[in-house]
Amino acid sequence: MAKHQPYDVVLSYTSDPKQLVVHTVEVAKLAPLLAERMELPVWDEGDSTIDDEFARRLGVAMLNLIALGQPGIKQYMRVTQDPTGSPPSPPGNNS
């Protein structure tokens, strides 16, 4: 397996073309941009394991955050907001 320098991951949505894009960014280059931004920890080593349900909830949270700043993506979203087992919310409905 190739060795990588430490990096962070940024998920973005572009409207032209309509795409979700994942970027890798050197930690040191991203740090100044994050200095005055809201921070919301979603996991630490004291929490349970990172399992399928955690990954699903994290993905839904990320998509909801993108939709707050880029409302055009809402029309494509058909994700279950509640824990698995609940029916998906209608497109554009984040309740």
N, C-alpha and C positions, 0 to 999 in steps of 0.2 A: 504494500500500500504506500502511495506517495505521501511524503511528509509535507505539511502545510504550516506556514507561519500562522499565529493566532489571527482570527478575523471574526467580525460580526456579520450578521446577515440582515439585509434590508429587503422588505417586501414592498413593492410599489405597483400601482395600477396606472397604465397609460390609456388615454382615451383614443389615440390615433397612432397605431392600431390598438384596438381594445385588447389589452393583455395584462395578466398578472406577471410580474417579473421579479425574480429573486436576484439580488446582487450580493457579492461578498465585498466587504470593505475592511481595510486594515484598521485594527482597534484604535491605534494612535490617531489616525486621520478622522475617525468618526467621533471620538471623545469630545472634541471642542463643540461639535454640533449638538451633542446631547446634554451639554452642561446646564443649560437653562430650560430644559424640556421636562414635561411631566414624566414621572417614572412610576410604573406600576408593576412591582414584582409579581410574577405569576407562578413561580416555583422556587423552592430552595431545598437544600439537602434534608431539611427536617420534614418536608412533605412526603406524601406517599410516592411511589414509583411513577415514572413517566410511562403511562400505559396508553392503550388505544383510546379510552374515553378522555383522558387528559389531552391527548393530541387532537381529538375531535373538537373539544371545547376551545382549545387554543386556536385552532384554525377558524372556528366560528367567530371568536372574539377578534381575531385579526381582520377577518372580512368585514365585520361590523364597524371596526375602527376605520378601515379604508372607506367604507360607505359613508361615514360621517363627513369626510373631507372630499370624497369623490362620489356624490350621489348617483351618478350615471351607472354605476355598477349594480345598484339595487335591483334593476330589472332582470338581471341574470342570476340573482341569488335565490336558491331554493334549498336552504339549510335548516336543520332542526335547531331551534334556539335552546330548547330545553334538553335535559338529559336524554340519552338514547331511549327509544321506545315511544316517544311522542311524535305525532305527525309533523312533517315539515311545515313551517310558516309559509303563507302565500308570498310570491315575489314582492319585494319592496316593503314587507311588513316585518319590522324588527321588534315586535312585542313578545 
